[in-house]
Amino acid sequence: MIKHTALSICWCLLLFQPPLRAQTRSLTLRETCSLATANYPLVKQYNLIAQSAKYAAEQAHTGYLPHINVNGQATYQSAVTQLPIQLPGEDVPSLSNDQYKLFGEVSQSLYDGGRIKLQKAAIEAAAEVEQQAVNVAQYQIKERVTQLFFGVLLLDAQLAQIGLLINDIQAGMAKTGAAIANGTALKSSGSLLEAELLKAEQHNIALQTTRTAYLHMLGLFINQQLDEDTVLERPEAAPSTAAINRPELGWYAQQQSSIDVDRKLLTAKNRPRLGLFMQGGLGRPALNMLSNDFEAYYYGGIRLAIPLSGFYTLKKEKATLDIRKKIIDVQKDVFLFNTDLAMKQQNTEIAKYAKLLARDDKIIALRSSVKAAALAQLENGIINTADYLREVNAEDNARLTKIQHEIELLKAQYNLQYTAGNL
């Protein structure tokens, strides 16, 4: 019997136990930015760039390996080589007008002026430029994520203030309800407060809906499902910064390095090249130009090549590279100018919101004291509900203004961090 009773109690506890809530997800701004950049589809391009550079470098490396070529030709010519004399008693054969040749050649580079090595360096430099360009594109995602993040923080603060407003209205309804019951207030006074409460609840629903939409968009950036229980942690105040560490600066530097490699490659292409070669084949005629038979042959040696024609255009090609470097320098200067200008504007915004916040607390304290007095006056029938609501809304607007200034100050500080490249 005791065992049966204990079992029943356990079942009752299980049945009436409140369901477990899903664990609340918490996100910081830096964590969100990191997840967004890692999830951005452009990140896949890193591997593609690396693979492309690897294949191109391997192809350039084949220049160190022996090169094998097979060639063949069949010709018909109007005249052939003949001896200008006749030997008594000897029949000197004449060559055929149709001639054939099939041969293969193996060549091995001994010295190429550093051309292959610099080709590989140019490939690597170009790949680094492309990867740095991807870094620039990825960094820009942080700005969009930051705007969404602070948008949610502002909505959270406004929702908290709406909750306080609803509490104030409900307190007024309680006082008015008692006055109506005692016959010291009109029923319309209660209706006015009830309408204001419904209006506040409507505003609360609109804010909740907007917050859900913001979280959905933020979830798409980080490839995670963010529900209404997700909490975004308000970041600490960001320190002021003067140094610029944007990825664009690395992009400009990589372009300059790539041009330097291209300049060295131009010089290497115009250096003498030295190599060994061996050729063997079958032909009619072969090496003996007086034989009209198909014969095998071979010969080998050392080959020297001096590309003199490249010196005609070398000076202009180097001048073109110099112009490209100057263009990049101008682009960098323009970027630094615009970035510095934006940082100065953002520092001005930070100073403005700091000054506004210094006065918000005083305004809220005054509005709160006036509202408290208005609630007592409403209870004693000195003022009506419209007067009370005016003071409630005035305090609510003061608190909302402070919330707006706090979030805008944080947002301006982190916008400065983004602009400087420290986010």
C-alpha positions, 0 to 999 in steps of 0.5 A, a space after each residue: 500500500 505504501 509503495 502504491 501511494 509513493 508511486 502515485 505521488 511520483 506520477 503526480 509530481 511528473 504530471 504537474 511539473 512545469 515544462 522545461 524551457 529551452 536554454 536562452 541563447 546569448 550572443 555578443 557583438 564580436 561573436 555575431 560578427 565572427 559568425 557572420 564573416 565565417 558563414 558568408 558565402 564568399 569565404 568559399 573563394 579562399 579555397 578556390 583561390 588557393 587551389 588555382 594558385 597551386 595549380 598555376 605554380 605547379 604548371 610554372 614549375 614544369 619549366 625546370 623539367 625536361 621538355 619533349 617535342 615530337 614533330 613531323 613534316 612531309 614536303 615536295 620541292 621544285 628542286 633538290 641538291 645535285 652534284 655539279 659534276 659527273 664521275 666516270 663510271 659512277 652513277 650518282 643518285 639524285 634526291 627525290 623531290 618529296 622529302 619526309 622527316 619525323 623527329 623528337 627533341 628533348 631539351 633541359 633548361 640550365 639557366 633561365 635568368 630566374 624567370 620560372 622562380 619569378 613566375 611562381 612568385 607572381 602567381 603567389 602575389 596575385 593570389 594574395 591580392 585576391 584573398 585580401 580583396 575577399 577580406 575587404 568584402 567580408 569585413 563590410 559584412 560586419 557593418 550590416 551585422 552591427 546595424 542589426 545588432 544595435 537595432 535589436 538592442 534599441 528595441 529591447 530597451 524600448 520594450 522594457 520602457 513600454 513595460 514600465 509605461 504599462 505599469 504606470 497606466 495600470 497604477 493609475 487605473 487602480 487609483 481611478 477604479 477606486 475613485 469611480 467606486 466611491 463616486 468621486 470620478 467619472 467612468 469615462 476617466 477609467 475608459 481613458 486610461 484603459 484606451 491608453 493601456 490598449 495603445 501601449 499594448 499595441 506599441 508593445 506588439 509592434 516592437 516585438 514583431 520588429 524585433 523578431 524580424 531583426 533577429 531573423 535577418 541576423 540569424 540568416 547572416 550567422 546561419 543560425 535560428 534565433 528565436 524571441 528568447 535570444 538575448 543580445 548582450 549590450 557591449 561595453 563602451 568602446 575606447 576611442 581609437 586613432 589608428 587605422 587597421 582596415 583590410 583595404 590597407 593590406 589590399 593596397 600593400 599586396 597590389 604594390 608587392 605584386 607589381 614589384 614582382 611583375 617588374 622583376 619578371 620583366 627583367 628576367 624575361 629579357 635575360 639570356 637562357 641556356 639549355 641542353 638539347 638532344 634531337 633524334 629522328 628518321 628522315 629522307 634525307 637525314 643528316 647526309 643530304 646526298 642520301 636518298 634513303 630513309 635513315 635514322 639520325 641524332 644530334 645534341 648540344 648546348 643552346 643559347 637564346 638571347 631575346 633582344 626584341 624584348 628590350 624594345 618594349 622593356 622601358 615602356 612596360 616598366 613605365 606602365 607598372 610605375 603608373 599602376 603603382 602611382 594609381 594605387 598610391 592615389 587610391 590609398 590616399 583617397 581611402 585614408 582621407 575618407 576614413 579619417 574624415 568619417 572617424 572625425 565625424 563619428 567622434 563628434 557624434 560620440 561627444 554629442 551623445 555623451 553631452 545629451 546623456 549628461 542631462 537625460 538623468 536630470 530630466 528623468 528625475 524631474 519628470 518622475 517627481 512630477 509624475 509621482 505628484 500627479 498620481 497622488 493628485 489623481 488619487 485625491 481628485 485634484 487632477 483628472 486622468 488626462 492630466 495624469 496621462 500627460 505626466 506619465 507620457 512626459 516621463 516615458 518620453 524622457 526615458 525613451 530619449 535616454 534609451 535612444 541616446 545610450 544606444 546611439 552612443 554605443 552604436 557611434 563608438 562601435 561604428 568608429 571601431 568598424 571605420 578604424 578596422 578594429 571591430 
